[in-house]
Amino acid sequence: MGEDQRLYVKIVCTFCSGARELYPYSVCPYCDKTGTTYIEANIKSIATYCNESLTLEELLKLKTLLND
């Protein structure tokens, strides 16, 4: 098997909303101690992140890398 090629995004837990309390558990079993969890990122969220966070030069570099 090859290495994992998926991308993940860290979000506030959708089960306990980051409060860490989830009945009947004493703490939420779905998130870490900060109330966040990782989910697989879809292509639209990756594109949104790139458009909002990368400079034009970085976007052009990324497009070049993706085309190779």
N, C-alpha and C positions, 0 to 999 in steps of 0.2 A: 504494500500500500504506500502511496505517496504521502507527502506531508499535507496537512490541512490548508487549503487555499481559500477558505471562506473568510469574510470580513464580519466583524461584530461591532456593535455600538453599545455603550453603557447607558442605561436608562434607569429612572426611578422605578422601583418594583411595581408592577401592575396589580399584584395581589393585595399588598398592604399599603400601597401608596407611600412607601418609605417610612411608615410609622413603626415597622418591625413587630407589630402585634397582629396576630391572625388566629382567631378562634378555630379550633380548640388547642392550638399550639401556644407555648409560652413566648416563643419568638417565631417569626415567619421563616419557614424552611426554604423559601424560594429566592431569598436575596442575601447579600452579605451584611456585615455589621453596620454599614453605612446606609442601608436601605436601597441599594442599587443592585442591578442585575445586568447580565449581558444577553443580548439577542442578536440573531444573525441579521446583518444589515441588508436591506433590499437595494437594488440598483438605483432607484429613485432617491433614496435617502443619501446614498453615496454621492450622486450627482449634485444634490442640493448642498451637501457639505462642501464639496469642491467649489461650487460656484460662489458660495458665501465666504469661504475661508482662504482660498488660494489667490495669489496675485495673477495677473494676466500672463506673466512670464512662466509662472509655475503651471498654469493651465495649459499653456502651449507645450511645455516639456512633457506633461502628463499625456496629452493627445499624441505627441510623437512616440512616447513609450508604448502606448496602447496600439498604435498602428504598426509597430515592429513585430 
